[in-house]
Structures are given as C-alpha cells and as structure tokens.
Amino acid sequence: MTWTRLSDNFNTRPDLLTVSRTARLLHVEALVYCNQHLTDGAVPRAALLRITDAADPHGAVAELEGVGLWRALDDGGWQIHWEAEDQEPASKVRKRQSLANERQQRQRQHRSGDHSMCNPRYCRSVTRDAVRDDSRDASRDATPPRPALPNPKELGRGARCSQGSLIAGDGWCCSEHSTPASSTTAGDLPHLVVDDDSPAAEARPA
C-alpha cells in the first residue's frame, strides 16, 4: 500500500491560493494516482479523465501549469514537481515493499517449521540447529587420539607393542600382532617399542 503526503499548510500554500478549487482538487487526485502507480509524478494524458470528473479538466491543468506545479511533457502527459511535493520516490517504495514481502515470507516459513530465512539473533531454532549440526560435524570428523606409549621395560615386565598392548613373556600381545615371537628378546620382536637404555634394548642382538 502507498500513501500520499499532504502538509497541514497545503490549502494555504501561495501557489495553490491562486488557482481554483477544481485545480486544487485535481492536483490532489493526481498526487494519489502517481503514488498508487509509482510514476514519480508523471501523469499520462489518458489518465486525466479517469482521475477527475471536473467539468473542464484541461482548464484546471492550464491553471496548474501556470503556477509551475505541472509541466507538459512531449508525449502529451504532464510531470508534477515531485520533490517539491515531498512525496516518497518510487524506488524507495519498491524497496520498502520488497522488504515487507520478504518479512511476510520469512514469517510464513517460520510458522511452518522452515527456518532457512530466519535471523539467528531472533530465532532460537536457528541457533539450536546450528549447534546440533556443529556437534555432529565435530564428532564425525574427530579422530581418536593415539595412546601415549610409555618406554618399555622387558618382556613380561611392562613392555608394550606399537599398538599399546602389554607383551607377555611368551611374545603374545594383541590381535594386530597375532604371531608370537620365538624368543623374548627385543631383536626377535620387530613390533616392540623400546628405548636404547632399556634392558630389552640391551638384549637386542647386534
């Protein structure tokens, strides 16, 4: 919906005091027409007889042209001095209408459970969905940390394989290393994690 602005001194403006009542009424009717159709003050010639029922509309137009309120155009119509009338520009009206349509569409989608247009500052559902999605992504992308392996001692006394399992005295440790070693020395267990200073390292053959 559009609106037409009329100041409280409209009827006492010097330019309007010099024209007839019929001309003043035509001017108001033309302002309403231009605001409704977003013409920025352009009045087509074909619209003149539709917006007024004055007995002599062309005479009223001549009065308005005489005081500088209307200006004749080459296509036969007229142009109202839109800025002087303090009316809202068509571009601003269209932007306001577009924002209003977007707001109404957002409200309809919000009520139906679709929050794709909602602002996170005002819609809690957007915040909850975002937190839920971030949690899912984090749990899906996270990789389990590799266990810290202590320095091994000797077989059967706390030594661990590369998978972190304790190695028994007979060489068995985990399913990854399913074949036990033939001896209990570090040299016979390639999967044993040892330090050079440990007893198992001393038992390793050269």
N, C-alpha and C positions, 0 to 999 in steps of 0.2 A: 504494500500500500504506500502511496505517496501523499505528500502534504503540500499545501500552498500557504506561504507565509504572507500575512498582511500585518503591517505595523499598526500600532494604535493611532498614528497620525496619518493613516492612509487617506482618509476623506478630506483632510485639511492640507495636503501637500500642495504647494503653489502650482505645480504643473497640472494637477488634477482639478484645481479650483477653476481653471479657465475653460474646462470642457463641460459638455452637457452630462446629465445623469446617465443618459443612454451610452455615451462614450466611456464613462467610468465603469458601468456595469459590463460593457464589452471587454474592457481591459481585464477585469477580474475573471470573466469567463475564459478569456484567452490564457491567462496565467494557469488556471485549473487544467485546461486542456493540455498545455505544454508540460506541466508536471506529471499528468497522468500518462502521457505518451513519451515522456523523456526526450523532448525535442530541443531542449536548451533554448527555448524562446522562439523557435521557428513555428509560424502559423501558416500552414498550406492554404492556398486560395480556396480549395474545395472544402476545407473545414469551416470556413467563415459562416456559412449559412446553417451549419449544424450546431455550432456552439452558441448561437444567439438567435433570438426571434425579433430583433429590433426591426422596426418598420423601414429604416434606412441604414442598414449596416455599413455600407460603403461611405456614407456621410460621417458615421461615427469613426470609421477608420481614418478618414481625412482629418478629423479633429485630433486624433491621437498622433498622427504623423506631424501635424502642425506644431505640437508641443514637444516633439522629439522622443515620445515614448515608443513609437513604432517606426520601422524603416522598411520601405518597399524593397523587395528582392527581385532579381532578374527573372526568376521562374514564376512570377505573378503573386507570390505569397508575401509574408511580412516577417520581420525579425523584431522581437521585443528586446529592449536592452536588459538582458537577463541579470547581469551583475548588479546593475543599479536597483533591481527589484529585490535583491537579497534572497534569491531562490536557490535551492540546492542544485549543483551541477548533476547532469545525468550520470556521469562516471562515478560520482560518489554514491548516488542512489543505487546503481547497479552493484557496486562493491558491498554496500550495506545489505542489499537483498541477497547477494551470494553468501555472505556470512550468516545471514538468518536461515537460509536454506540448509547450509552445512550444519548449523547448530540443531535444527529440527531433525535432520537425517541422523546426526550423532545420538540424539535423544531416543529416536525410534530404535536404532540398533542397540543402544544400551539396554533399553527395556526388553528387547528380545534376547539378550544374553551375548550379543556380539560387541566386544569392547575394542575392536580394531581402530576405531576413531576416537576413543576416549583419551582424555588427558590424564596422565598418571598422578598429577597433583590433586585431582578432584575425584578420581575413580579408584576405589580401593581394589577392585577386581583386577585392574591392570597391574598394580603393584604385586598382588598375590600371585598372579600368573607369571610375572617376570621372575619373582623369587623362586617359584616352583621350577620353572624352566632352567634357571641358572643352577639350581641344586642338582637337577637331573643331568645337566651337561657336565658339571663338576664330578659327579660320581661316575659317569660314563667314561670320562677322559682320564680320570686319575689312575695311575699305575701303582700297584702295591710296592712299598719300599723294600729294597733288598736288605735282608737281615745283616746286621753287623757281625762279622765273624771274628771271634777272639783268636789270639795267637794260639796255635795248637801246642799240646804238650807231647805226650807219647800216645801210641795206640792203646786204647782201653783205659786211658787216664785223662780223658777230656779232649782229645784231638777231634777235629771236625772236618768233614769233607767240604768241597766247594759249594754244596747245596745247604750247608749249615747243620747237617746231621752228625751226631756223635758216631765215631768209628769204633766199633767194638774190637776186642783183641784179636778176633778171627778175621778181621778185614771187612765185615759187613757194615754198611752204613745206611743207605737209602735206596729207593726204587730206581733212582737215576743211575746209580752205580750198582747194578744188580749182580755183578760178578765179584766175589770176594778176592782179595789179594792172596797170593800164595804164601806170603810171609808177613811179618808185622813190621817191616822196616819201611821208612818213608820212600826209599827208592823204588819199592815194588808197588807203591800206591800213587799213580800219577795224579789222582784227583785229590790228594791230601794237601791241605793248606798248611804250610809250616813256615816258621821263621828260621833263619840261618843259625840263630843262637839256641834253638830248642833241642832237647835230647833226640827228637825224631830226626832232626837235620844231621846230627852227628852220626846217626845210624845209616844215613843215606849213602849208598856206595858211590865212589868217585867215577 
